[in-house]
């Protein structure tokens, strides 16, 4: 399985975005790095996951935004998923 994502994230402890991917409730990927250019115009990142055996799987994508309570900035994320059977 393959997906690509991009997120806005800044190099800051106060304003940051974290993107996670989990399979069957186990985190297999965490991206907390800042986006190039400080967030705007972030490039797509491709992530591939190989299933080791046939069966049913629960897939979960999570984007968490850490933001100072007084900030009015918004951070976004986008995802595109491709599943080949």
C-alpha distance (Angstrom), angle and dihedral (degrees) to the residues before:
residue distance angle dihedral
X1 . . .
X2 3.75 . .
X3 3.76 134.9 .
X4 3.74 136.4 171.5
X5 3.76 127.9 -149.6
X6 3.75 142.7 173.5
X7 3.74 129.1 -163.7
X8 3.74 140.4 -177.3
X9 3.75 111.8 -119.7
X10 3.77 134.5 153.8
X11 3.77 133.2 -148.3
X12 3.79 93.8 -108.3
X13 3.77 138.5 107.8
X14 3.79 90.0 -138.3
X15 3.81 102.9 42.4
X16 3.77 113.1 38.1
X17 3.80 142.4 126.5
X18 3.80 127.5 -141.4
X19 3.82 124.1 -161.8
X20 3.82 121.6 -161.1
X21 3.79 136.1 -179.0
X22 3.81 122.2 -161.7
X23 3.80 133.9 -174.0
X24 3.81 116.5 -157.6
X25 3.83 89.9 -12.2
X26 3.82 93.1 -54.1
X27 3.80 116.7 117.0
X28 3.79 109.3 -126.3
X29 3.82 98.8 168.7
X30 3.81 134.2 28.9
X31 3.80 123.6 178.8
X32 3.79 114.9 -173.9
X33 3.82 96.0 150.4
X34 3.79 119.0 123.5
X35 3.79 117.2 -102.0
X36 3.80 117.3 -108.5
X37 3.79 110.2 -96.4
X38 3.80 93.6 24.0
X39 3.76 96.0 -72.2
X40 3.78 110.7 -52.4
X41 3.79 116.6 102.4
X42 3.81 94.8 13.3
X43 3.80 116.7 -177.0
X44 3.81 123.0 -118.1
X45 3.81 115.6 -98.2
X46 3.83 118.6 -152.3
X47 3.82 119.4 -145.0
X48 3.82 124.6 -175.2
X49 3.78 126.2 -162.5
X50 3.81 123.4 -171.0
X51 3.77 117.4 -152.2
X52 3.80 109.4 -140.8
X53 3.80 97.4 -154.3
X54 3.81 138.6 16.1
X55 3.79 118.7 -96.6
X56 3.79 145.1 86.6
X57 3.81 118.3 -43.0
X58 3.78 134.0 -174.3
X59 3.81 111.7 -139.9
X60 3.80 120.8 -164.0
X61 3.81 131.0 -175.7
X62 3.80 117.8 -168.2
X63 3.79 129.3 -173.4
X64 3.79 114.6 -171.4
X65 3.77 122.2 -172.1
X66 3.79 120.0 -155.5
X67 3.76 109.1 -159.3
X68 3.77 137.0 167.4
X69 3.80 109.1 -109.6
X70 3.81 91.4 -123.0
X71 3.79 96.3 48.8
X72 3.79 121.3 104.3
X73 3.83 94.7 -165.0
X74 3.77 119.0 121.9
X75 3.81 124.9 -150.6
X76 3.78 123.3 -161.6
X77 3.77 139.7 -165.4
X78 3.81 134.6 -162.5
X79 3.78 130.9 -164.2
X80 3.81 134.6 -168.7
X81 3.82 118.3 -169.5
X82 3.82 128.4 -160.0
X83 3.79 119.5 -172.1
X84 3.79 117.7 -174.4
X85 3.81 117.4 -163.9
